[in-house]
Amino acid sequence: LFGMLTCAIPLLMLLDDDTPRRSERWLESRGLTYTEYLRKAYIIPAQIPGGFPLACLSVFIFSLGTAPMFFLLLMVRDLVGIHDEVAQQREFSTLSIVFFLSAAVASVFAARTGRSSDTAEAETDEQREEEEERAWKYRGNTLLLSVIVFGLIAISLPFMSFMSTIATK
């Protein structure tokens, strides 16, 4: 306590004006509209030279893959109705393992549906284009099916709260 007072009192005595300082940038931005604020916050930083825009895009894409994991614990508690912390952690751990195993399976699946380098050398340009078009159609159909299944699962999650026991949820 004595050390805190010894360090804080001289600084407090030096304060003669406790109003926040207004920078020129703040004074210039006082008359901006909502869309101009959005532009300054999101568009202008994307135009900074160097790696900043790419870093922002990378963080955004990474968060698309990891953010749903943080909602699992809330779903376990609110939708399923598990309020015991140990049981919540057990369910969250199980769901996390399933999530990451699914990501691994998806990575293997994506790699196996790609073109092999051995067959790529033997094919003509026309054969390569046809194979690439077939692969794109196959991947597109698989992606469409995955999105539909995910949507059905996401829509069904809130209805779990209507089930009577935790075991049926």
N, C-alpha and C positions, 0 to 999 in steps of 0.2 A: 504494500500500500504506500509506504514511504517513497519507494523508488518511482512508482507511478506518478505520485504528486510532484516529485522533484523534476521529472521529465515533462509533465504536462503543464504545470503552472507557467513556466517561461513562454511556452508556445501560446498559451491562452492570453497572456499579457500582451503579446505582440499583435494579436488580432484587434484591429481598430474598426474594421468594417466587415460585418458578418454576412453581407449580401453576396450571393454567388456572382462571380465575374462573368460578364457577357462578352463572348468573343465576337469578332467581326463576322465569322461564319454563322454564328447564332443569329446575329442581327439581320444578316442577309436572308436567312431562311424563314423569318417570321411570317412572311406573306405567301408562302408556298401552299399550293393545293394538295389534296390527298394523293392524287396521281403523281404530282411532282415529287412528293416525299417517297412514294414507292419507286419511282425511277431512280432517285438518288440512292435508295437503299439497295436495290437489286440489279438495276441495269448498269449503272456507272461502275460499280466494282467489277463487273464482268468484263469491262473494257480496259482494266488495268493491264499494262504490258507485263509479260513474264508468266510465271506459273500460277499466279493467284486464281484466275478463273478456272483452270484445270483442277486445282486443289479443291476449290469450292464444289465443282461438279463431282469430284471423287468422294468427298464427304457426303454429298447429297445421295449419290448412288449407294454408298456403303450404308447410310442410314435407312434406305429403303429395304435393305436386306436384314438389318438388325433391329430396327425399331419395333417390329411386331413381337419380338421376344420379350420386350419389357411390358407388353400388355397381357402376356400370358398369366402373370401372377395376379393381375387384377381380375382376369376372367375366372381364374381358379377360385378366387375369393368371392367375387360378386355373382357370377353366373352359376357356378357349380355349388357354391355355398360352403366351402371348406374354410373354417375360421381358425382352426388350430394351426399355429405357425409351422410346426414340424411336418404336419400333413401337407400344408401348402408348399413347403420346400421340396418335399418328396415328389409331389405332382409336377411342380415346376421343373425339377431336375429331369424327370421322365420325359416331359414335353420338350425340354431343351435337347436332350439326347436324340429324340425322334426328329426334331427340327434339323439338327446338324447331320444326322445320318441321311435324311431326305436330301439335304443339299449335296452330300457326297454322291448319292445315287444319281441325282440330276446331273452332276458334273461328269460322271462316268457315262451316263446315257448320252449327253451332248457330245462327248468325245467319240463315242462309238458310232454316232450317226454322221460324223464328219467324213470327209474324203480321205482315203488312205494315200500316202505318198507313193507307195509301190504301184498302185493302179493308175495314179495320175500321170506317170511318165509314159505308160503304154497307150493311153487314150489319145484320140485325135481331138482337135478343138471342139468339133461338133459333139462328140461323145461326152467331153468334159462339161460342156454347157448343158446338155440334157441331164446328166447326172447331178449337176449343181441345181438345176431347176427342180428335179425330183426331190432332192434333199431339202430345198427351201419349202416346197409344198408339204413335205412330211413334217418338217419342224414347225411350220405354220399351223398345220392341223393339230399337232401335238400341243402346241402352245394354246390354241383355241380351246381344246378339250381341258387342259389344265386350268385355264382361267374360268371356264364354266364350272368345273368341279370345285375350285376354290370359292367361287361366288356362292354356290349352293351351300358349302360348308359355313361360310361367313354369315349367310342369311339364317342358317339354322342355329347358330350359337345363342342368340338371345332366347330362343324357345326352350333352351335347356333349363331355364329357371322355372318353367312350368312343370317339370318332372318332379315327382314327389320325393324320391330318395337320392342320396348322393351316389349310390351304386348305379342307379339307372342313368344318372347324368353322365 
